[in-house]
Amino acid sequence: MTNNPNNESCTYKQGLEINCSPLMAKRLNFIFQTANTAPKDKCVEWPYNRDQNGYGKIFLNGKIERVHRVSLSIKLGRPLRHGMWAAHAPVICHNPPCINPNHLREASRTENMNDKIVDGTHVYGESCHSSKLTEAQVLAIRKSSETQVILASIYGVSQSQISAVKTGRNWGHVK
């Protein structure tokens, strides 16, 4: 990484230091001035760059960060703990571009996945873009007496996927 002479060190709430360009300082100020003063019941959407899932993104300290993580870190006055996520609080908000820190909480991956189930935003089964099977095929696989290798060949998936379907480890919601 080359040293950018336009970078400056910005120190914010409780000593949280972020190296940023003047353009990034403007965007960080948006987080402070808008998101951190937002009412609890209102989403504040990131108006700048977003990733393919709709989450705001910003280039800080030499890498791309998701803005809701930065917003929550600012609210907490520290970086998120290792392995933790900035999760949109269940029931309150499941809007990816929202950076309102009142709608966010520090959570484990498992807690975040459980939040998605509570909110009904967890993608599984046929609604998952990478799914190779349908619910009807899953039911047919479970009823079949063919070997797993033959079923894998018929449905264009691996034998281990067929095993996971038959045991209910995958597609467990299909009965």
Residue, then its C-alpha position, 0 to 999 in steps of 0.5 A: m500500500t502506498n502512502n497517500p499524502n491526502n490521508e489524515s488521522c481523524t479522532y472521534k468519540q472516546g478516542l476511536e481513531i480512523n485514518c481517512s481522506p477529506l472525502m472519507a471525513k465528509r462521509l464519516n461526518f454524515i455518520f456522526q451528524t445524521a446516524n448518531t442523532a437519529p431517533k430510535d424509530k427511524c432508519v438512516e440509509w447510507p446515501y453513498n456506495r453500497d455492496q451487492n447486498g445493499y450494505g453501505k461501504i467505505f474505504l478506511n485504513g486501507k480496506i473496505e469496511r461496511v458502514h453499519r460496522v463503523s457506525l456501531s463502533i463509533k457508538l460503542g467507542r471501540p472496534l467490534r470484538h474479534g469475530m463479532w458482527a454489527a447486526h441489525a436488531p431483530v424486529i426493529c430493523h432489517n434494512p441493509p443500508c440502515i446505519n442508525p446505531n440505535h438499530l444495531r447491536e454487536a452479535s455473534r454470527t449465530e445470533n445474527m442468523n437467529d435474528k434473520i429467522v425471527d425477522g423472516t429474512h433468512v434465505y433457505g430452500e428454493s429461495c436461496h439463489s444457489s439452490k440446485l434442488t426444489e422442494a419436490q425433488v427433496l421429497a422425491i430423494r427422501k422417498s427414493s430407494e436408489t443409492q445416493v450415488i445414483l440420486a446424485s447423478i440424477y439430480g446433478v449434486s454430490q453424494s454428500q448433498i444427497s446424504a444431507v437431504k436424506t438425513g434432514r441436515n439440509w432442507g430440514h424445513v421440508k417435511 
